[in-house]
Amino acid sequence: MASFLGIVAFTWPFVVEPGAFGSAQTAPLMFGVLLVVVLAVVLAEVAEGGIDAKALAMLGVLSAIGAALRPLGAGTAGIETVFFTIILAGRVFGAGFGVVLGCTTLFASAIITGGVGPWLPYQMFGAAWVGLIAGLLPRVRGRAEIVMLAVYGAVAGYLFGFLLNLSFWPFSLDPGSSIAYLPGADFSEQWHRYLLFDAATSLGWDTGRAATTAVVILLVGPAVLGAFRRAARKAAFEAPVSFEPEPAVDRTAARP
């Protein structure tokens, strides 16, 4: 349901006209909906046992780490230093954990860097999908896993930028431009215009993000995955201790 709402939030310009409903109204509505669905994901994971108190503590730690890492690269040729943590954590702790981590990381980093704006709900949804898909990838181990995650990191870097452009594309350019949103046009026309817009304005920036994520996963992925998996094993709750008294043993029967 959370993903479905995200898809609607991103793709509505292809099926309906914005009319009087502009970016000033879209972002607050999306943010409110996003808070509800993230809470629903957390409650669902808690109910299923996928997230417990220790996992919530890990979520807070990783969100803080991601928020601290993001300012190190953002703003320079598209370099992003935050997505590898979301991908690796989603891989180890599961898809639901990845969804919540993507949202909380981008939200925390926006608070720290002053990056709160109409784009924030879109960033949170995009990062949530990055963590979600990481948790759903095939279960392989060893070198094949690192290569798979690096390739996925590159694809996710492009996908994140492709989606984020939809946050402002319907409102930013004169419809007379060949790459601008054209109210009333059919889907094929809108799609063609958006592909041109993305290639002209965002492709180079997205390449920096994709390359950075893939290289960082190749370099530190094995160590970080190992650390996450050790933490996951240590954080697991032990089997409940039985307080039933042990049966009495007749020690005299064993005497000669």
Secondary structure, 3 states (H helix, E strand, C coil): CHHHHHHHHHHHHHCCCCCCCCHHHHHHHHHHHHHHHHHHHHHHHHHHCCCCHHHHHHHHHHHHHHHHHHHHCCCCCCCCCCHHHHHHHHHHHCHHHHHHHHHHHHHHHHHHHCCCCCCHHHHHHHHHHHHHHHHHCCCCCCHHHHHHHHHHHHHHHHHHHHHHHHHCHHHHCCCCCCCCCCCCCCHHHHHHHHHHHHHHHCHHHHHHHHHHHHHHHHHHHHHHHHHHHHHHHHHCCCCCCCCCCCCCCCHHHHCC
